[in-house]
Amino acid sequence: MKLERLLTMTMILINRRKVKAQELADLLDVSVRTIYRDIETLSCAGIPVISQQGVNGGIWLIEGYRMDKQVLTKAELTSLSIAIKSTLTGYEDAHAEAVLEKLTSIADDTTKQSIEHLFIDLSPWQPNTLMKKKLTLLKNAIKNEQYVSFSYSTTYGEQTKRLVEPHTLVQKGRLWYLYGYCTLRKGFRLFKLVRMNQLQLQTATFERREVHLSKLPWNKAWHQPQNLVNLVISFDRAITTLVEESFGSEHIDYERAMIVIAIPEDEWLYGFLLSFGHRIKIIEPSYIRDIIQKRAQEIVHLYKT
C-alpha cells in the first residue's frame, strides 16, 4: 500500500542520515522510479526531502526537520504503540505488526520502557481457531468489497440465509461483530460472528456505502429510551465485588445492598440476570421479576424430568 510505504520511507529517512535510492527500492520492494515518485509526493505533503544523484548522492531530510519536526512525540509514540499492541492481541494484522516494529525501532530506551507500562489483552483465555478464520475471511471481503453469505442463528435458534455487504469488523465487549448491509432486511445490521455458520466469500462485488462509524450506529437503537428498563435489584453482600464488576459501582446503593440501573432489555439481559443465581433478587419492575421466575422454574423442571 502506498500510504504504508510513504510512512515507512519517512521513518527510514528520520532514522538515517542518508539513504541511496536503490537501497530504499530494495527495502520497499519497488522500483527506483517509484521511489522518486514517492519523494515528490512527500515533498508536496510538506516533508523536506532532499535528493541528489551521483557517487556521493542519496536521499535525506534536512537537519532542522529531523531535529525540530519529528513525526511523533515520545508520548504520542508510546500511546500509538500501546494501542497497536493491544489490538494485535485479539486480531491478526501483518501490516499493524510491521508498523509496531517500525515504531519500536525509532523509540529510545525511555520510550520503550513506557510502552511496557500498560498492556491491554483483548484475546480470550482459550484460543479460537474458527474465529480467526472468520475474521481473516471477513477482513479480505471488506478490503476487496466482496459479498459474503452465511446462515445466521437467532437467539431462539432460528436459521436464516443472509447475503451481506461487509463494511466493518467491530469488537464490542468480548465479542466480534460484522457491521454490514443485509440484502434480506434491506438495511445495515450488526451480526455476531459466533452465530454465523457456513460463512462463504462470494465473487460478486459491491460499491461501499457511506457509513459514519464515529457515531457508533449500532448503539443507536439499543440505547433508545424506549428500549431501556429501569431495574432495582437487591444483592447478597458476599458478591459485592462481582456486582461492582458487572454493574459498575456508580449504580450501587451500598447501604441498602441495592442496584439501580437503566439497561437495554433483550434476551441477553434475562440470561445475564439468571447467571447470578440466588445471589440477586429483582425488585422492580414486577414483569421482569416474573420473567426471571418463570425461566428459573423451567430450569428446575428440566432437571427434574
Buried (B, 14 or more C-beta within 10 A) or exposed (E): EEEEBBBBBBBBBBEBEBBEBEBBBEBBEBEBEBBBEBBEBBEEEEBBBBBEEEEEEBBBBEEEBBEEEEBBEEEEBBBBBBBBBBBBEBBEBEEBEEBBEBBBEBBEEEBEEBBEEEEEEEEEEEEBEEBEEBBEBBBEBBEEBBBBBBBBBEEEEEEEEBBBBBBBBBBEEEEBBBBBBBBEEEEBBBBEBBBBEEBEBEEEEBEEEEBEEEEEBBEEEEEEEEEBBEBBBBBBEEBBEBBBEBBEEEBBEEEEBBBBBEBBBEEEBBEEBBEBEEBBBBBEBEEBBEBBEEBBEEEEEEEEE
